[in-house]
Amino acid sequence: MGFEQLEQLKQSLAKEARATALKAIKTSINVDPVLKDIARLQKLFPIAFPKSPLPKVPLKVGTLDDLVVISKEIGFSADRLKTALHTWCSTRRYWTSVKVGTPRIDLDGKPAGEVQSQEAAHANALYKKSINKD
């Protein structure tokens, strides 16, 4: 391979690297801020906010209050936490975790109560309503 061919290869690789970097920047810009907040919660509290494909777990009643108490420490506003938690708990994956007698967990993954029958019934109704929309 001659110097001219090496130079062309070098320019081609540099152009490809720039294109990849720009694509990464555009992708990160277009990500919903709520999803970014959930990703941060998953890093901070991996047991309470497990990543897919792990099943979600029922959260302790009052989890939002617990998060608001430490909001400044973890760099969130109360409104952002409320939106992220609402989004997290408004999914089929979450609703299917809410079964009678299933332990609820706190941010550290410790048991903090159990799912009651009316809570499970509500989650099941939300799940059924969501699948009937499709």
VONU-499004 format. One record per atom (N, C-alpha, C): residue number from 0; x, y, z; atom name. Coordinates in nm, 3 decimals, always signed. Layout:
BEGIN
@nr=NUM; X=X; Y=Y; Z=Z; atom=CA;
...
This chain:
BEGIN
@nr=0; X=+0.085; Y=-0.117; Z=+0.000; atom=N;
@nr=0; X=+0.000; Y=+0.000; Z=+0.000; atom=CA;
@nr=0; X=+0.090; Y=+0.123; Z=+0.000; atom=C;
@nr=1; X=+0.064; Y=+0.214; Z=-0.092; atom=N;
@nr=1; X=+0.145; Y=+0.334; Z=-0.103; atom=CA;
@nr=1; X=+0.097; Y=+0.443; Z=-0.008; atom=C;
@nr=2; X=+0.179; Y=+0.549; Z=+0.000; atom=N;
@nr=2; X=+0.147; Y=+0.661; Z=+0.088; atom=CA;
@nr=2; X=+0.014; Y=+0.727; Z=+0.050; atom=C;
@nr=3; X=-0.015; Y=+0.736; Z=-0.079; atom=N;
@nr=3; X=-0.139; Y=+0.800; Z=-0.124; atom=CA;
@nr=3; X=-0.259; Y=+0.718; Z=-0.078; atom=C;
@nr=4; X=-0.248; Y=+0.586; Z=-0.089; atom=N;
@nr=4; X=-0.358; Y=+0.499; Z=-0.045; atom=CA;
@nr=4; X=-0.376; Y=+0.507; Z=+0.106; atom=C;
@nr=5; X=-0.266; Y=+0.514; Z=+0.180; atom=N;
@nr=5; X=-0.274; Y=+0.528; Z=+0.325; atom=CA;
@nr=5; X=-0.342; Y=+0.659; Z=+0.364; atom=C;
@nr=6; X=-0.307; Y=+0.765; Z=+0.293; atom=N;
@nr=6; X=-0.367; Y=+0.895; Z=+0.321; atom=CA;
@nr=6; X=-0.517; Y=+0.892; Z=+0.293; atom=C;
@nr=7; X=-0.557; Y=+0.830; Z=+0.184; atom=N;
@nr=7; X=-0.700; Y=+0.818; Z=+0.151; atom=CA;
@nr=7; X=-0.773; Y=+0.736; Z=+0.258; atom=C;
@nr=8; X=-0.711; Y=+0.628; Z=+0.302; atom=N;
@nr=8; X=-0.770; Y=+0.544; Z=+0.407; atom=CA;
@nr=8; X=-0.784; Y=+0.624; Z=+0.536; atom=C;
@nr=9; X=-0.680; Y=+0.699; Z=+0.569; atom=N;
@nr=9; X=-0.682; Y=+0.781; Z=+0.691; atom=CA;
@nr=9; X=-0.796; Y=+0.883; Z=+0.684; atom=C;
@nr=10; X=-0.812; Y=+0.950; Z=+0.571; atom=N;
@nr=10; X=-0.918; Y=+1.049; Z=+0.554; atom=CA;
@nr=10; X=-1.057; Y=+0.983; Z=+0.561; atom=C;
@nr=11; X=-1.068; Y=+0.867; Z=+0.501; atom=N;
@nr=11; X=-1.194; Y=+0.795; Z=+0.504; atom=CA;
@nr=11; X=-1.232; Y=+0.754; Z=+0.646; atom=C;
@nr=12; X=-1.136; Y=+0.704; Z=+0.722; atom=N;
@nr=12; X=-1.160; Y=+0.664; Z=+0.861; atom=CA;
@nr=12; X=-1.195; Y=+0.785; Z=+0.948; atom=C;
@nr=13; X=-1.128; Y=+0.896; Z=+0.924; atom=N;
@nr=13; X=-1.157; Y=+1.017; Z=+1.000; atom=CA;
@nr=13; X=-1.299; Y=+1.066; Z=+0.971; atom=C;
@nr=14; X=-1.339; Y=+1.062; Z=+0.845; atom=N;
@nr=14; X=-1.474; Y=+1.103; Z=+0.806; atom=CA;
@nr=14; X=-1.578; Y=+1.011; Z=+0.871; atom=C;
@nr=15; X=-1.551; Y=+0.882; Z=+0.871; atom=N;
@nr=15; X=-1.643; Y=+0.786; Z=+0.933; atom=CA;
@nr=15; X=-1.653; Y=+0.809; Z=+1.084; atom=C;
@nr=16; X=-1.541; Y=+0.839; Z=+1.148; atom=N;
@nr=16; X=-1.541; Y=+0.865; Z=+1.293; atom=CA;
@nr=16; X=-1.622; Y=+0.991; Z=+1.325; atom=C;
@nr=17; X=-1.608; Y=+1.095; Z=+1.242; atom=N;
@nr=17; X=-1.687; Y=+1.217; Z=+1.264; atom=CA;
@nr=17; X=-1.836; Y=+1.190; Z=+1.248; atom=C;
@nr=18; X=-1.871; Y=+1.112; Z=+1.147; atom=N;
@nr=18; X=-2.012; Y=+1.079; Z=+1.124; atom=CA;
@nr=18; X=-2.069; Y=+1.001; Z=+1.242; atom=C;
@nr=19; X=-1.992; Y=+0.907; Z=+1.294; atom=N;
@nr=19; X=-2.036; Y=+0.828; Z=+1.409; atom=CA;
@nr=19; X=-2.053; Y=+0.916; Z=+1.532; atom=C;
@nr=20; X=-1.960; Y=+1.007; Z=+1.554; atom=N;
@nr=20; X=-1.968; Y=+1.098; Z=+1.668; atom=CA;
@nr=20; X=-2.089; Y=+1.189; Z=+1.656; atom=C;
@nr=21; X=-2.115; Y=+1.242; Z=+1.537; atom=N;
@nr=21; X=-2.232; Y=+1.328; Z=+1.517; atom=CA;
@nr=21; X=-2.361; Y=+1.251; Z=+1.539; atom=C;
@nr=22; X=-2.365; Y=+1.127; Z=+1.494; atom=N;
@nr=22; X=-2.485; Y=+1.045; Z=+1.514; atom=CA;
@nr=22; X=-2.509; Y=+1.022; Z=+1.663; atom=C;
@nr=23; X=-2.402; Y=+0.996; Z=+1.738; atom=N;
@nr=23; X=-2.414; Y=+0.976; Z=+1.882; atom=CA;
@nr=23; X=-2.465; Y=+1.102; Z=+1.951; atom=C;
@nr=24; X=-2.416; Y=+1.216; Z=+1.908; atom=N;
@nr=24; X=-2.460; Y=+1.343; Z=+1.967; atom=CA;
@nr=24; X=-2.608; Y=+1.367; Z=+1.936; atom=C;
@nr=25; X=-2.648; Y=+1.345; Z=+1.810; atom=N;
@nr=25; X=-2.788; Y=+1.364; Z=+1.773; atom=CA;
@nr=25; X=-2.878; Y=+1.269; Z=+1.848; atom=C;
@nr=26; X=-2.835; Y=+1.146; Z=+1.864; atom=N;
@nr=26; X=-2.915; Y=+1.047; Z=+1.936; atom=CA;
@nr=26; X=-2.933; Y=+1.088; Z=+2.081; atom=C;
@nr=27; X=-2.826; Y=+1.133; Z=+2.145; atom=N;
@nr=27; X=-2.836; Y=+1.172; Z=+2.286; atom=CA;
@nr=27; X=-2.922; Y=+1.297; Z=+2.303; atom=C;
@nr=28; X=-2.924; Y=+1.383; Z=+2.203; atom=N;
@nr=28; X=-3.005; Y=+1.504; Z=+2.209; atom=CA;
@nr=28; X=-3.153; Y=+1.467; Z=+2.200; atom=C;
@nr=29; X=-3.186; Y=+1.367; Z=+2.120; atom=N;
@nr=29; X=-3.325; Y=+1.331; Z=+2.095; atom=CA;
@nr=29; X=-3.385; Y=+1.238; Z=+2.200; atom=C;
@nr=30; X=-3.309; Y=+1.196; Z=+2.297; atom=N;
@nr=30; X=-3.361; Y=+1.107; Z=+2.400; atom=CA;
@nr=30; X=-3.450; Y=+1.187; Z=+2.495; atom=C;
@nr=31; X=-3.566; Y=+1.132; Z=+2.522; atom=N;
@nr=31; X=-3.662; Y=+1.195; Z=+2.613; atom=CA;
@nr=31; X=-3.595; Y=+1.218; Z=+2.748; atom=C;
@nr=32; X=-3.603; Y=+1.340; Z=+2.803; atom=N;
@nr=32; X=-3.540; Y=+1.368; Z=+2.933; atom=CA;
@nr=32; X=-3.591; Y=+1.278; Z=+3.045; atom=C;
@nr=33; X=-3.717; Y=+1.235; Z=+3.037; atom=N;
@nr=33; X=-3.771; Y=+1.146; Z=+3.139; atom=CA;
@nr=33; X=-3.698; Y=+1.012; Z=+3.135; atom=C;
@nr=34; X=-3.668; Y=+0.965; Z=+3.016; atom=N;
@nr=34; X=-3.594; Y=+0.838; Z=+3.004; atom=CA;
@nr=34; X=-3.452; Y=+0.852; Z=+3.058; atom=C;
@nr=35; X=-3.394; Y=+0.969; Z=+3.038; atom=N;
@nr=35; X=-3.261; Y=+0.994; Z=+3.095; atom=CA;
@nr=35; X=-3.268; Y=+0.993; Z=+3.248; atom=C;
@nr=36; X=-3.374; Y=+1.053; Z=+3.302; atom=N;
@nr=36; X=-3.392; Y=+1.054; Z=+3.448; atom=CA;
@nr=36; X=-3.412; Y=+0.912; Z=+3.501; atom=C;
@nr=37; X=-3.491; Y=+0.832; Z=+3.430; atom=N;
@nr=37; X=-3.511; Y=+0.693; Z=+3.473; atom=CA;
@nr=37; X=-3.379; Y=+0.617; Z=+3.467; atom=C;
@nr=38; X=-3.301; Y=+0.640; Z=+3.365; atom=N;
@nr=38; X=-3.170; Y=+0.573; Z=+3.354; atom=CA;
@nr=38; X=-3.081; Y=+0.611; Z=+3.473; atom=C;
@nr=39; X=-3.088; Y=+0.737; Z=+3.515; atom=N;
@nr=39; X=-3.010; Y=+0.780; Z=+3.633; atom=CA;
@nr=39; X=-3.060; Y=+0.710; Z=+3.758; atom=C;
@nr=40; X=-3.193; Y=+0.700; Z=+3.772; atom=N;
@nr=40; X=-3.248; Y=+0.629; Z=+3.888; atom=CA;
@nr=40; X=-3.206; Y=+0.482; Z=+3.887; atom=C;
@nr=41; X=-3.199; Y=+0.423; Z=+3.769; atom=N;
@nr=41; X=-3.155; Y=+0.284; Z=+3.759; atom=CA;
@nr=41; X=-3.009; Y=+0.267; Z=+3.804; atom=C;
@nr=42; X=-2.928; Y=+0.366; Z=+3.776; atom=N;
@nr=42; X=-2.789; Y=+0.360; Z=+3.820; atom=CA;
@nr=42; X=-2.777; Y=+0.382; Z=+3.970; atom=C;
@nr=43; X=-2.857; Y=+0.475; Z=+4.022; atom=N;
@nr=43; X=-2.850; Y=+0.507; Z=+4.165; atom=CA;
@nr=43; X=-2.914; Y=+0.399; Z=+4.252; atom=C;
@nr=44; X=-3.024; Y=+0.340; Z=+4.202; atom=N;
@nr=44; X=-3.101; Y=+0.244; Z=+4.281; atom=CA;
@nr=44; X=-3.134; Y=+0.121; Z=+4.194; atom=C;
@nr=45; X=-3.033; Y=+0.041; Z=+4.162; atom=N;
@nr=45; X=-3.052; Y=-0.067; Z=+4.065; atom=CA;
@nr=45; X=-3.149; Y=-0.177; Z=+4.110; atom=C;
@nr=46; X=-3.168; Y=-0.195; Z=+4.238; atom=N;
@nr=46; X=-3.261; Y=-0.299; Z=+4.283; atom=CA;
@nr=46; X=-3.405; Y=-0.249; Z=+4.272; atom=C;
@nr=47; X=-3.429; Y=-0.125; Z=+4.306; atom=N;
@nr=47; X=-3.562; Y=-0.067; Z=+4.299; atom=CA;
@nr=47; X=-3.603; Y=-0.037; Z=+4.154; atom=C;
@nr=48; X=-3.507; Y=-0.006; Z=+4.070; atom=N;
@nr=48; X=-3.534; Y=+0.027; Z=+3.930; atom=CA;
@nr=48; X=-3.451; Y=-0.063; Z=+3.838; atom=C;
@nr=49; X=-3.487; Y=-0.191; Z=+3.831; atom=N;
@nr=49; X=-3.407; Y=-0.284; Z=+3.751; atom=CA;
@nr=49; X=-3.420; Y=-0.257; Z=+3.601; atom=C;
@nr=50; X=-3.313; Y=-0.286; Z=+3.530; atom=N;
@nr=50; X=-3.314; Y=-0.270; Z=+3.385; atom=CA;
@nr=50; X=-3.378; Y=-0.393; Z=+3.321; atom=C;
@nr=51; X=-3.447; Y=-0.369; Z=+3.211; atom=N;
@nr=51; X=-3.506; Y=-0.477; Z=+3.134; atom=CA;
@nr=51; X=-3.393; Y=-0.566; Z=+3.084; atom=C;
@nr=52; X=-3.407; Y=-0.694; Z=+3.083; atom=N;
@nr=52; X=-3.528; Y=-0.775; Z=+3.087; atom=CA;
@nr=52; X=-3.570; Y=-0.818; Z=+3.227; atom=C;
@nr=53; X=-3.502; Y=-0.771; Z=+3.330; atom=N;
@nr=53; X=-3.545; Y=-0.808; Z=+3.465; atom=CA;
@nr=53; X=-3.684; Y=-0.752; Z=+3.491; atom=C;
@nr=54; X=-3.765; Y=-0.825; Z=+3.566; atom=N;
@nr=54; X=-3.899; Y=-0.772; Z=+3.596; atom=CA;
@nr=54; X=-3.890; Y=-0.654; Z=+3.690; atom=C;
@nr=55; X=-3.984; Y=-0.563; Z=+3.675; atom=N;
@nr=55; X=-3.994; Y=-0.453; Z=+3.771; atom=CA;
@nr=55; X=-4.047; Y=-0.509; Z=+3.901; atom=C;
@nr=56; X=-4.026; Y=-0.435; Z=+4.008; atom=N;
@nr=56; X=-4.072; Y=-0.478; Z=+4.141; atom=CA;
@nr=56; X=-4.163; Y=-0.371; Z=+4.198; atom=C;
@nr=57; X=-4.263; Y=-0.412; Z=+4.277; atom=N;
@nr=57; X=-4.350; Y=-0.312; Z=+4.338; atom=CA;
@nr=57; X=-4.270; Y=-0.225; Z=+4.434; atom=C;
@nr=58; X=-4.283; Y=-0.096; Z=+4.418; atom=N;
@nr=58; X=-4.212; Y=-0.003; Z=+4.504; atom=CA;
@nr=58; X=-4.290; Y=+0.026; Z=+4.631; atom=C;
@nr=59; X=-4.218; Y=+0.059; Z=+4.733; atom=N;
@nr=59; X=-4.277; Y=+0.098; Z=+4.861; atom=CA;
@nr=59; X=-4.374; Y=+0.214; Z=+4.841; atom=C;
@nr=60; X=-4.486; Y=+0.209; Z=+4.910; atom=N;
@nr=60; X=-4.576; Y=+0.323; Z=+4.910; atom=CA;
@nr=60; X=-4.500; Y=+0.437; Z=+4.978; atom=C;
@nr=61; X=-4.490; Y=+0.550; Z=+4.912; atom=N;
@nr=61; X=-4.414; Y=+0.662; Z=+4.966; atom=CA;
@nr=61; X=-4.275; Y=+0.676; Z=+4.906; atom=C;
@nr=62; X=-4.247; Y=+0.600; Z=+4.800; atom=N;
@nr=62; X=-4.115; Y=+0.609; Z=+4.736; atom=CA;
@nr=62; X=-4.087; Y=+0.750; Z=+4.685; atom=C;
@nr=63; X=-4.189; Y=+0.816; Z=+4.631; atom=N;
@nr=63; X=-4.168; Y=+0.953; Z=+4.583; atom=CA;
@nr=63; X=-4.124; Y=+1.043; Z=+4.697; atom=C;
@nr=64; X=-4.188; Y=+1.030; Z=+4.812; atom=N;
@nr=64; X=-4.149; Y=+1.111; Z=+4.929; atom=CA;
@nr=64; X=-4.004; Y=+1.085; Z=+4.967; atom=C;
@nr=65; X=-3.964; Y=+0.958; Z=+4.964; atom=N;
@nr=65; X=-3.825; Y=+0.923; Z=+4.996; atom=CA;
@nr=65; X=-3.728; Y=+0.987; Z=+4.897; atom=C;
@nr=66; X=-3.766; Y=+0.986; Z=+4.770; atom=N;
@nr=66; X=-3.680; Y=+1.046; Z=+4.668; atom=CA;
@nr=66; X=-3.672; Y=+1.197; Z=+4.682; atom=C;
@nr=67; X=-3.784; Y=+1.260; Z=+4.715; atom=N;
@nr=67; X=-3.786; Y=+1.406; Z=+4.730; atom=CA;
@nr=67; X=-3.695; Y=+1.449; Z=+4.845; atom=C;
@nr=68; X=-3.691; Y=+1.370; Z=+4.951; atom=N;
@nr=68; X=-3.605; Y=+1.402; Z=+5.066; atom=CA;
@nr=68; X=-3.459; Y=+1.410; Z=+5.023; atom=C;
@nr=69; X=-3.418; Y=+1.324; Z=+4.931; atom=N;
@nr=69; X=-3.278; Y=+1.322; Z=+4.888; atom=CA;
@nr=69; X=-3.258; Y=+1.384; Z=+4.749; atom=C;
@nr=70; X=-3.358; Y=+1.456; Z=+4.702; atom=N;
@nr=70; X=-3.355; Y=+1.508; Z=+4.565; atom=CA;
@nr=70; X=-3.234; Y=+1.596; Z=+4.536; atom=C;
@nr=71; X=-3.200; Y=+1.686; Z=+4.626; atom=N;
@nr=71; X=-3.083; Y=+1.773; Z=+4.602; atom=CA;
@nr=71; X=-2.955; Y=+1.691; Z=+4.599; atom=C;
@nr=72; X=-2.947; Y=+1.594; Z=+4.686; atom=N;
@nr=72; X=-2.829; Y=+1.508; Z=+4.693; atom=CA;
@nr=72; X=-2.807; Y=+1.429; Z=+4.563; atom=C;
@nr=73; X=-2.917; Y=+1.386; Z=+4.502; atom=N;
@nr=73; X=-2.904; Y=+1.307; Z=+4.379; atom=CA;
@nr=73; X=-2.924; Y=+1.390; Z=+4.252; atom=C;
@nr=74; X=-2.945; Y=+1.521; Z=+4.270; atom=N;
@nr=74; X=-2.950; Y=+1.612; Z=+4.156; atom=CA;
@nr=74; X=-3.079; Y=+1.610; Z=+4.076; atom=C;
@nr=75; X=-3.191; Y=+1.600; Z=+4.145; atom=N;
@nr=75; X=-3.321; Y=+1.601; Z=+4.079; atom=CA;
@nr=75; X=-3.410; Y=+1.707; Z=+4.142; atom=C;
@nr=76; X=-3.502; Y=+1.760; Z=+4.062; atom=N;
@nr=76; X=-3.607; Y=+1.843; Z=+4.120; atom=CA;
@nr=76; X=-3.722; Y=+1.751; Z=+4.157; atom=C;
@nr=77; X=-3.808; Y=+1.796; Z=+4.245; atom=N;
@nr=77; X=-3.924; Y=+1.716; Z=+4.286; atom=CA;
@nr=77; X=-4.014; Y=+1.686; Z=+4.166; atom=C;
@nr=78; X=-4.030; Y=+1.784; Z=+4.078; atom=N;
@nr=78; X=-4.115; Y=+1.764; Z=+3.961; atom=CA;
@nr=78; X=-4.059; Y=+1.657; Z=+3.867; atom=C;
@nr=79; X=-3.929; Y=+1.661; Z=+3.846; atom=N;
@nr=79; X=-3.866; Y=+1.560; Z=+3.759; atom=CA;
@nr=79; X=-3.878; Y=+1.421; Z=+3.821; atom=C;
@nr=80; X=-3.862; Y=+1.413; Z=+3.952; atom=N;
@nr=80; X=-3.877; Y=+1.284; Z=+4.018; atom=CA;
@nr=80; X=-4.020; Y=+1.232; Z=+4.005; atom=C;
@nr=81; X=-4.115; Y=+1.320; Z=+4.024; atom=N;
@nr=81; X=-4.257; Y=+1.281; Z=+4.014; atom=CA;
@nr=81; X=-4.287; Y=+1.229; Z=+3.873; atom=C;
@nr=82; X=-4.239; Y=+1.298; Z=+3.772; atom=N;
@nr=82; X=-4.263; Y=+1.256; Z=+3.634; atom=CA;
@nr=82; X=-4.195; Y=+1.123; Z=+3.604; atom=C;
@nr=83; X=-4.070; Y=+1.109; Z=+3.648; atom=N;
@nr=83; X=-3.997; Y=+0.984; Z=+3.623; atom=CA;
@nr=83; X=-4.064; Y=+0.866; Z=+3.694; atom=C;
@nr=84; X=-4.104; Y=+0.886; Z=+3.817; atom=N;
@nr=84; X=-4.167; Y=+0.778; Z=+3.893; atom=CA;
@nr=84; X=-4.304; Y=+0.743; Z=+3.833; atom=C;
@nr=85; X=-4.379; Y=+0.844; Z=+3.792; atom=N;
@nr=85; X=-4.508; Y=+0.819; Z=+3.728; atom=CA;
@nr=85; X=-4.487; Y=+0.736; Z=+3.600; atom=C;
@nr=86; X=-4.390; Y=+0.774; Z=+3.521; atom=N;
@nr=86; X=-4.362; Y=+0.702; Z=+3.397; atom=CA;
@nr=86; X=-4.321; Y=+0.558; Z=+3.427; atom=C;
@nr=87; X=-4.235; Y=+0.540; Z=+3.527; atom=N;
@nr=87; X=-4.188; Y=+0.407; Z=+3.566; atom=CA;
@nr=87; X=-4.304; Y=+0.317; Z=+3.608; atom=C;
@nr=88; X=-4.396; Y=+0.373; Z=+3.684; atom=N;
@nr=88; X=-4.505; Y=+0.293; Z=+3.741; atom=CA;
@nr=88; X=-4.627; Y=+0.283; Z=+3.649; atom=C;
@nr=89; X=-4.620; Y=+0.345; Z=+3.533; atom=N;
@nr=89; X=-4.733; Y=+0.343; Z=+3.439; atom=CA;
@nr=89; X=-4.704; Y=+0.256; Z=+3.318; atom=C;
@nr=90; X=-4.649; Y=+0.139; Z=+3.345; atom=N;
@nr=90; X=-4.616; Y=+0.048; Z=+3.234; atom=CA;
@nr=90; X=-4.672; Y=-0.090; Z=+3.262; atom=C;
@nr=91; X=-4.693; Y=-0.165; Z=+3.156; atom=N;
@nr=91; X=-4.739; Y=-0.303; Z=+3.171; atom=CA;
@nr=91; X=-4.640; Y=-0.385; Z=+3.254; atom=C;
@nr=92; X=-4.513; Y=-0.359; Z=+3.232; atom=N;
@nr=92; X=-4.410; Y=-0.434; Z=+3.304; atom=CA;
@nr=92; X=-4.421; Y=-0.410; Z=+3.455; atom=C;
@nr=93; X=-4.455; Y=-0.288; Z=+3.495; atom=N;
@nr=93; X=-4.473; Y=-0.259; Z=+3.637; atom=CA;
@nr=93; X=-4.603; Y=-0.321; Z=+3.688; atom=C;
@nr=94; X=-4.712; Y=-0.300; Z=+3.614; atom=N;
@nr=94; X=-4.842; Y=-0.350; Z=+3.659; atom=CA;
@nr=94; X=-4.841; Y=-0.501; Z=+3.679; atom=C;
@nr=95; X=-4.766; Y=-0.573; Z=+3.595; atom=N;
@nr=95; X=-4.763; Y=-0.719; Z=+3.611; atom=CA;
@nr=95; X=-4.685; Y=-0.761; Z=+3.735; atom=C;
@nr=96; X=-4.608; Y=-0.671; Z=+3.791; atom=N;
@nr=96; X=-4.533; Y=-0.704; Z=+3.914; atom=CA;
@nr=96; X=-4.618; Y=-0.686; Z=+4.039; atom=C;
@nr=97; X=-4.728; Y=-0.615; Z=+4.026; atom=N;
@nr=97; X=-4.811; Y=-0.581; Z=+4.142; atom=CA;
@nr=97; X=-4.914; Y=-0.691; Z=+4.166; atom=C;
@nr=98; X=-4.874; Y=-0.792; Z=+4.241; atom=N;
@nr=98; X=-4.958; Y=-0.906; Z=+4.273; atom=CA;
@nr=98; X=-4.978; Y=-0.912; Z=+4.424; atom=C;
@nr=99; X=-5.095; Y=-0.959; Z=+4.467; atom=N;
@nr=99; X=-5.128; Y=-0.968; Z=+4.610; atom=CA;
@nr=99; X=-5.018; Y=-1.043; Z=+4.685; atom=C;
@nr=100; X=-4.972; Y=-0.983; Z=+4.793; atom=N;
@nr=100; X=-4.872; Y=-1.046; Z=+4.880; atom=CA;
@nr=100; X=-4.728; Y=-1.029; Z=+4.836; atom=C;
@nr=101; X=-4.707; Y=-0.971; Z=+4.717; atom=N;
@nr=101; X=-4.569; Y=-0.950; Z=+4.670; atom=CA;
@nr=101; X=-4.506; Y=-0.840; Z=+4.756; atom=C;
@nr=102; X=-4.382; Y=-0.862; Z=+4.802; atom=N;
@nr=102; X=-4.318; Y=-0.758; Z=+4.883; atom=CA;
@nr=102; X=-4.295; Y=-0.631; Z=+4.802; atom=C;
@nr=103; X=-4.320; Y=-0.518; Z=+4.865; atom=N;
@nr=103; X=-4.283; Y=-0.389; Z=+4.809; atom=CA;
@nr=103; X=-4.142; Y=-0.360; Z=+4.860; atom=C;
@nr=104; X=-4.064; Y=-0.290; Z=+4.781; atom=N;
@nr=104; X=-3.927; Y=-0.264; Z=+4.826; atom=CA;
@nr=104; X=-3.899; Y=-0.115; Z=+4.831; atom=C;
@nr=105; X=-3.803; Y=-0.080; Z=+4.919; atom=N;
@nr=105; X=-3.761; Y=+0.059; Z=+4.928; atom=CA;
@nr=105; X=-3.646; Y=+0.083; Z=+4.830; atom=C;
@nr=106; X=-3.589; Y=+0.200; Z=+4.834; atom=N;
@nr=106; X=-3.483; Y=+0.236; Z=+4.740; atom=CA;
@nr=106; X=-3.359; Y=+0.149; Z=+4.753; atom=C;
@nr=107; X=-3.337; Y=+0.093; Z=+4.871; atom=N;
@nr=107; X=-3.221; Y=+0.007; Z=+4.893; atom=CA;
@nr=107; X=-3.250; Y=-0.140; Z=+4.862; atom=C;
@nr=108; X=-3.374; Y=-0.169; Z=+4.822; atom=N;
@nr=108; X=-3.410; Y=-0.306; Z=+4.790; atom=CA;
@nr=108; X=-3.458; Y=-0.387; Z=+4.910; atom=C;
@nr=109; X=-3.482; Y=-0.320; Z=+5.022; atom=N;
@nr=109; X=-3.529; Y=-0.389; Z=+5.142; atom=CA;
@nr=109; X=-3.682; Y=-0.395; Z=+5.140; atom=C;
@nr=110; X=-3.739; Y=-0.505; Z=+5.192; atom=N;
@nr=110; X=-3.885; Y=-0.515; Z=+5.197; atom=CA;
@nr=110; X=-3.946; Y=-0.400; Z=+5.277; atom=C;
@nr=111; X=-4.057; Y=-0.347; Z=+5.224; atom=N;
@nr=111; X=-4.125; Y=-0.235; Z=+5.289; atom=CA;
@nr=111; X=-4.275; Y=-0.247; Z=+5.263; atom=C;
@nr=112; X=-4.333; Y=-0.350; Z=+5.320; atom=N;
@nr=112; X=-4.476; Y=-0.374; Z=+5.302; atom=CA;
@nr=112; X=-4.502; Y=-0.476; Z=+5.193; atom=C;
@nr=113; X=-4.631; Y=-0.503; Z=+5.174; atom=N;
@nr=113; X=-4.674; Y=-0.598; Z=+5.072; atom=CA;
@nr=113; X=-4.785; Y=-0.537; Z=+4.988; atom=C;
@nr=114; X=-4.799; Y=-0.587; Z=+4.868; atom=N;
@nr=114; X=-4.907; Y=-0.544; Z=+4.781; atom=CA;
@nr=114; X=-5.040; Y=-0.595; Z=+4.837; atom=C;
@nr=115; X=-5.134; Y=-0.505; Z=+4.854; atom=N;
@nr=115; X=-5.267; Y=-0.539; Z=+4.906; atom=CA;
@nr=115; X=-5.360; Y=-0.575; Z=+4.789; atom=C;
@nr=116; X=-5.470; Y=-0.641; Z=+4.821; atom=N;
@nr=116; X=-5.561; Y=-0.689; Z=+4.716; atom=CA;
@nr=116; X=-5.617; Y=-0.576; Z=+4.630; atom=C;
@nr=117; X=-5.654; Y=-0.463; Z=+4.691; atom=N;
@nr=117; X=-5.710; Y=-0.353; Z=+4.612; atom=CA;
@nr=117; X=-5.603; Y=-0.291; Z=+4.520; atom=C;
@nr=118; X=-5.477; Y=-0.291; Z=+4.564; atom=N;
@nr=118; X=-5.368; Y=-0.239; Z=+4.479; atom=CA;
@nr=118; X=-5.345; Y=-0.332; Z=+4.360; atom=C;
@nr=119; X=-5.348; Y=-0.461; Z=+4.386; atom=N;
@nr=119; X=-5.330; Y=-0.559; Z=+4.278; atom=CA;
@nr=119; X=-5.445; Y=-0.551; Z=+4.180; atom=C;
@nr=120; X=-5.566; Y=-0.536; Z=+4.231; atom=N;
@nr=120; X=-5.683; Y=-0.524; Z=+4.144; atom=CA;
@nr=120; X=-5.673; Y=-0.400; Z=+4.055; atom=C;
@nr=121; X=-5.628; Y=-0.290; Z=+4.113; atom=N;
@nr=121; X=-5.611; Y=-0.166; Z=+4.036; atom=CA;
@nr=121; X=-5.506; Y=-0.184; Z=+3.926; atom=C;
@nr=122; X=-5.393; Y=-0.243; Z=+3.961; atom=N;
@nr=122; X=-5.287; Y=-0.266; Z=+3.863; atom=CA;
@nr=122; X=-5.336; Y=-0.359; Z=+3.752; atom=C;
@nr=123; X=-5.411; Y=-0.461; Z=+3.788; atom=N;
@nr=123; X=-5.463; Y=-0.555; Z=+3.689; atom=CA;
@nr=123; X=-5.562; Y=-0.485; Z=+3.595; atom=C;
@nr=124; X=-5.644; Y=-0.398; Z=+3.650; atom=N;
@nr=124; X=-5.739; Y=-0.322; Z=+3.568; atom=CA;
@nr=124; X=-5.665; Y=-0.231; Z=+3.470; atom=C;
@nr=125; X=-5.561; Y=-0.166; Z=+3.516; atom=N;
@nr=125; X=-5.481; Y=-0.080; Z=+3.428; atom=CA;
@nr=125; X=-5.416; Y=-0.162; Z=+3.317; atom=C;
@nr=126; X=-5.366; Y=-0.279; Z=+3.354; atom=N;
@nr=126; X=-5.303; Y=-0.368; Z=+3.256; atom=CA;
@nr=126; X=-5.405; Y=-0.409; Z=+3.149; atom=C;
@nr=127; X=-5.521; Y=-0.455; Z=+3.194; atom=N;
@nr=127; X=-5.624; Y=-0.501; Z=+3.099; atom=CA;
@nr=127; X=-5.669; Y=-0.386; Z=+3.009; atom=C;
@nr=128; X=-5.685; Y=-0.269; Z=+3.065; atom=N;
@nr=128; X=-5.726; Y=-0.152; Z=+2.987; atom=CA;
@nr=128; X=-5.620; Y=-0.121; Z=+2.880; atom=C;
@nr=129; X=-5.492; Y=-0.135; Z=+2.918; atom=N;
@nr=129; X=-5.384; Y=-0.103; Z=+2.822; atom=CA;
@nr=129; X=-5.379; Y=-0.203; Z=+2.708; atom=C;
@nr=130; X=-5.406; Y=-0.329; Z=+2.735; atom=N;
@nr=130; X=-5.398; Y=-0.428; Z=+2.626; atom=CA;
@nr=130; X=-5.522; Y=-0.421; Z=+2.536; atom=C;
@nr=131; X=-5.632; Y=-0.370; Z=+2.590; atom=N;
@nr=131; X=-5.752; Y=-0.355; Z=+2.508; atom=CA;
@nr=131; X=-5.742; Y=-0.235; Z=+2.413; atom=C;
@nr=132; X=-5.648; Y=-0.142; Z=+2.443; atom=N;
@nr=132; X=-5.626; Y=-0.027; Z=+2.355; atom=CA;
@nr=132; X=-5.557; Y=-0.070; Z=+2.226; atom=C;
@nr=133; X=-5.473; Y=-0.173; Z=+2.238; atom=N;
@nr=133; X=-5.395; Y=-0.218; Z=+2.121; atom=CA;
@nr=133; X=-5.483; Y=-0.281; Z=+2.022; atom=C;
